Amino acid sequence: MATTTLYGIKNCDTVKKARRWLEDAGVDYTFHDFRSDGLDAQQVRAWLESLGSAALVNKRSTTWKGLSDAQKQQAENGDVQDLLLEYPTLIKRPVLDTGTGIHVGFKADQYAELFH
């Protein structure tokens, strides 16, 4: 079976819900914290290629609101990889890599479908 990895930040409420769901469902997974474990360009590029920046960038985050107009314009133009590496909290959370697909956000019914 493919290795499942959940990416996020340990103090994020949505990430906590996803982790709790995975544990309660008995899903064997690895947790990767953006802040303490970091991210690399190859990983972020793969997510962007798979999901696109609209699905990956959290424009409701306080991090987004704190960006300069020039940085926001850069992201709007699709040049977002460097911003995500510099500000990983811009990434919508959690990011779930099931080994066969990448999924963003947490909804219990979506996870139930993935791990049925």
N, C-alpha and C positions, 0 to 999 in steps of 0.2 A: 504494500500500500504506500502511496505517496506520503511524504512528510508534510504535515500541516503546520504552518507558521502563522501566528497572529501578531501583527505589527501594530504598535500604538504607544501610548504613554500610560504608565501604570496608575496614575491618579485620575485619569479620564473616566467619567461615569459610564459612558457608552462602552469603553474598553472593558471596564469591570463587569458590565452585564454580559458582554460576549464571552469573557473568560469564565464567568460563572456558568453560562449556558453550556460551553464546551466541556467543563468539568462535570457538570450534572449529567450530561449525555455520555460521559465516558470517552470522549474524543481525546486521543493522544495528540498533543500539540506542543509546539515550542513558542514561548512568548519572546518577542524581540522589542525592546523599548527603544523608541527613536532617540530619546535623550541620552540614556546611559550606554546603549549599544551602538548608536550612530546609524548612519545610512551611507551607502556608497552610490556613486554616479551610475554604475551599471544597474543596480536595483531600481533606482528611481526612473531611469530611462526605460527599463522593461515595463514598469507600471504605466508610464505615460504612453508607451506604444500600445499596451493592452487596453487601457481604459480611456486615455485622452485626458487633457488637463481639466476639462469641465467637470469630470467625475472625481478627480483626485484633489483639486484645490478647494479648500474650505473658505469661501468668501464671507462666511458669517463669523469667522474666528476673530478674536482680539488681535491676533498676529496680523491678519489681513488688514484690519482697520488701522494698524500702526505702520503699514508700509507707506512709503512715499508715493506720490502720484506717478513718478517715473517707474518705480518698481511695479505698481499695479498695471501700468500700460505695458510694461515688458511682459507680464504674465498674460495679459489680454491678447497680446500678439503671439502667444504660444511659446515664448521663450521662458519657460518656467522651471526647468530642471535645476539651474543654479540657485534659484530662490528657495526651492524645496529642500535642497541640501543645506543651505544656510539657515533656513527657518523650517525645520521639520514639523513644527506645530501647524503649518499651513496645510498639511495633508489631512484630508478627512479621515476620521478614525472610526473603527479599526480597519486595517487592511488585512484581509484574510487570504492567504495563499494556500490553497488546498493541494497544490502540486499539479493540478489539472486546470486550475482557473484562479483568477484574482477577483476578489469581491470587496467592495468598500461599504462601510457602515454595518450596523447590526440590526437585524430584524429576526426574531426567534423563528418565525415561519420560514424565512429564507434559509436559515441555518438548518432547520429540521429537514428541508428539502435536500440540501447539500449532503447531509450526513444520514439519510434515511437507511 
